[in-house]
Every structure is written in C-alpha cells, then in structure tokens.
C-alpha cells in the first residue's frame, strides 16, 4: 500500500518553501486546520515555529499523528511537536 508524495509550496514567516507529504497527511492537516478554523498555511506556520531542529515534513507528520492519538485517547509520542 503506497501513497504518492505530493509537494506543495507554502509561505512561512514571509518566505516560500516546499513541503513534501503523502496525501493522507495533507488530508489530516486540512482536517485539523478546519477544526481549528485556521488556514493550513497558518497551521504549518505554528508547527514550524515549534519544531526546533526537526525537519518540517517530519514535524508535520508527527503533529498529525499526535492529533489522531489524542482524539483516540492515547498519549502523544515523546518527540511530539505540541502546538
């Protein structure tokens, strides 16, 4: 079972960058943004500001995973980016 990696351009803190994520992670990110009534770009900006040295694509994947874990009543992973 494979998912295509989709590359999208976003603007974060005034600069353009490309982010490569599998479609299910883009979908999860859109769902979280909608639930929080913010744009996907604003949500990515929040994740970016909190990620430290972690790769942005990886930080987004962990963020989406931890959101799902939280909604399922499971504890987040220790390496979580909490926004």
PAZAPA-4460 file (N, C-alpha, C; in steps of 0.05 Angstrom, whole numbers, plus 32768, in hexadecimal, padded with zeros to 4 digits):
% residues 83
    n_x    n_y    n_z   ca_x   ca_y   ca_z    c_x    c_y    c_z   seq   type   mol
   8011   7FE9   8000   8000   8000   8000   8012   8018   8000     1      X     A
   8012   8027   7FEB   8023   803F   7FE9   8012   8057   7FE3     2      X     A
   801C   806D   7FEC   800F   8087   7FE7   8023   8099   7FD9     3      X     A
   801A   80A7   7FC5   802C   80BA   7FB7   8033   80D1   7FCA     4      X     A
   804B   80DA   7FC8   8054   80F1   7FD6   804E   810A   7FC5     5      X     A
   803F   811C   7FD2   8037   8135   7FC4   8047   814C   7FCF     6      X     A
   8053   815C   7FBD   8062   8173   7FC5   8051   818C   7FC1     7      X     A
   8050   819C   7FD6   8040   81B5   7FD5   8051   81CC   7FDE     8      X     A
   804D   81E3   7FD3   805B   81FB   7FDB   804A   820B   7FEF     9      X     A
   8057   8214   8004   8049   8225   8018   805B   823C   801F    10      X     A
   804F   8250   802B   805F   8267   8035   805E   8266   8053    11      X     A
   8076   8265   805F   8079   8264   807C   808B   827B   8085    12      X     A
   8081   828C   8097   8090   82A2   80A1   809C   82B3   808B    13      X     A
   808D   82B7   8076   8095   82C8   8060   80A7   82BC   804B    14      X     A
   80AD   82A2   804D   80BD   8295   8038   80AF   827C   802D    15      X     A
   80B3   8277   8014   80A7   8260   8007   80B8   8247   800B    16      X     A
   80AA   8231   800F   80B8   8218   8012   80A6   8202   8007    17      X     A
   80B1   81EB   8000   80A2   81D4   7FF7   80A2   81BF   800C    18      X     A
   808B   81B2   800F   8088   819D   8022   807E   8184   8013    19      X     A
   808B   816E   8018   8083   8154   800C   8077   8142   8021    20      X     A
   805E   813B   801C   804F   8129   802F   803E   8116   801E    21      X     A
   8039   80FF   802A   8026   80EC   801E   800A   80F8   8020    22      X     A
   7FF8   80F2   800D   7FDD   80FD   800D   7FCE   80FA   8027    23      X     A
   7FCF   80E2   8035   7FC1   80E0   804E   7FC9   80F5   8063    24      X     A
   7FE3   80FD   8063   7FEC   8111   8076   7FE2   812D   806D    25      X     A
   7FE1   8133   8053   7FD5   814C   804B   7FB7   814D   8053    26      X     A
   7FA9   8136   8050   7F8D   8135   8057   7F8A   813A   8075    27      X     A
   7F9A   812D   8085   7F99   8130   80A2   7F9F   814D   80AA    28      X     A
   7FB2   8159   809D   7FB9   8175   80A3   7FA1   8187   809C    29      X     A
   7F94   8183   8086   7F7D   8193   807E   7F66   818F   8092    30      X     A
   7F62   8176   809C   7F4D   8171   80AF   7F52   817F   80CA    31      X     A
   7F6B   817F   80D3   7F73   818D   80EC   7F6F   81AB   80E8    32      X     A
   7F78   81B6   80D2   7F75   81D2   80CD   7F58   81DA   80CD    33      X     A
   7F48   81CA   80C0   7F2B   81D0   80BF   7F1F   81CF   80DB    34      X     A
   7F26   81BC   80EA   7F1B   81B9   8105   7F24   81D0   8117    35      X     A
   7F3C   81DB   8112   7F46   81F2   8122   7F3F   820C   8115    36      X     A
   7F30   820B   80FF   7F27   8223   80F0   7F3F   8236   80E9    37      X     A
   7F55   822A   80DF   7F6B   8239   80D5   7F73   822D   80BA    38      X     A
   7F83   823B   80AB   7F8C   8231   8091   7FA2   821C   8096    39      X     A
   7FA5   820B   8082   7FBB   81F7   8082   7FD5   8205   8085    40      X     A
   7FD9   821A   8076   7FF2   8229   8077   7FF7   8234   8093    41      X     A
   7FE3   823E   80A1   7FE7   8248   80BD   7FEE   8231   80CF    42      X     A
   7FE1   821A   80CB   7FE8   8202   80DC   8004   81F9   80D7    43      X     A
   800D   81F9   80BE   8029   81F2   80B8   803C   8206   80C5    44      X     A
   8034   821F   80C4   8045   8233   80D1   8048   822E   80EF    45      X     A
   8033   8226   80FC   8034   821F   8119   8046   8207   811E    46      X     A
   8043   81F3   810D   8054   81DB   8110   8071   81E2   810B    47      X     A
   8076   81F3   80F7   8091   81FB   80F1   809E   820A   8108    48      X     A
   808F   821B   8115   8099   822B   812B   80A1   821A   8144    49      X     A
   8094   8202   8146   8099   81F1   815E   80AA   81D9   8159    50      X     A
   80B4   81D5   8140   80C1   81BC   8139   80DE   81B9   8141    51      X     A
   80EB   81CF   8148   8107   81CD   814F   8118   81C5   8137    52      X     A
   8129   81B1   813B   813B   81A8   8126   812F   8192   8114    53      X     A
   8116   818A   811A   8109   8175   810B   8102   817E   80EF    54      X     A
   8105   816D   80DB   80FD   8172   80BF   80DF   817A   80BF    55      X     A
   80D8   818E   80AF   80BC   8197   80AF   80A9   8182   80A6    56      X     A
   80AF   8173   8091   809C   815E   8089   8099   8149   809E    57      X     A
   80AE   8142   80AC   80AC   812E   80C2   809C   813A   80D9    58      X     A
   80A1   8153   80DF   8092   8160   80F5   8074   8160   80EF    59      X     A
   806C   8165   80D6   8050   8164   80CF   8045   8148   80D2    60      X     A
   8053   8134   80C9   804A   8119   80CB   8045   8112   80E9    61      X     A
   8058   8119   80FA   8056   8113   8117   803E   8122   8123    62      X     A
   803B   813B   811A   8024   814B   8124   800A   813F   811D    63      X     A
   8007   8136   8104   7FEE   812A   80FB   7FE9   810F   810A    64      X     A
   7FFE   80FF   810D   7FFC   80E6   811B   7FF4   80EB   8138    65      X     A
   8000   80FF   8145   7FFA   8104   8161   7FDE   810F   8164    66      X     A
   7FD4   811F   8151   7FB8   8128   8152   7FA5   8110   8151    67      X     A
   7FAB   80FD   8140   7F9A   80E5   813E   7F9C   80D5   8158    68      X     A
   7FB4   80D2   8163   7FB7   80C3   817C   7FA7   80D0   8193    69      X     A
   7FA8   80EB   8194   7F9A   80F9   81A8   7F7C   80F5   81A6    70      X     A
   7F72   80F6   818D   7F55   80F2   8189   7F4C   80D5   818F    71      X     A
   7F5F   80C2   818D   7F5A   80A6   8194   7F5E   80A1   81B2    72      X     A
   7F66   80B5   81C1   7F6B   80B2   81DD   7F86   80A5   81E4    73      X     A
   7F98   80A6   81D2   7FB3   809B   81D6   7FC6   80B2   81DC    74      X     A
   7FDB   80AC   81EC   7FEF   80C1   81F1   7FFF   80C7   81D8    75      X     A
   8008   80E0   81D5   8018   80E8   81BE   8034   80DC   81C1    76      X     A
   8042   80D9   81AA   805D   80CF   81AB   806F   80E3   81B9    77      X     A
   8085   80DA   81C4   8098   80EB   81D3   80A5   8100   81C2    78      X     A
   80A8   80FB   81A8   80B6   810E   8197   80A1   8121   818A    79      X     A
   808B   8125   8197   8075   8134   818C   807C   8152   8188    80      X     A
   8070   815C   8173   8070   8179   816F   8054   8181   8179    81      X     A
   8053   818E   8190   8039   8196   819A   8034   81B3   8194    82      X     A
   801E   81B7   8185   8017   81D2   817D   7FFC   81D9   8189    83      X     A
***
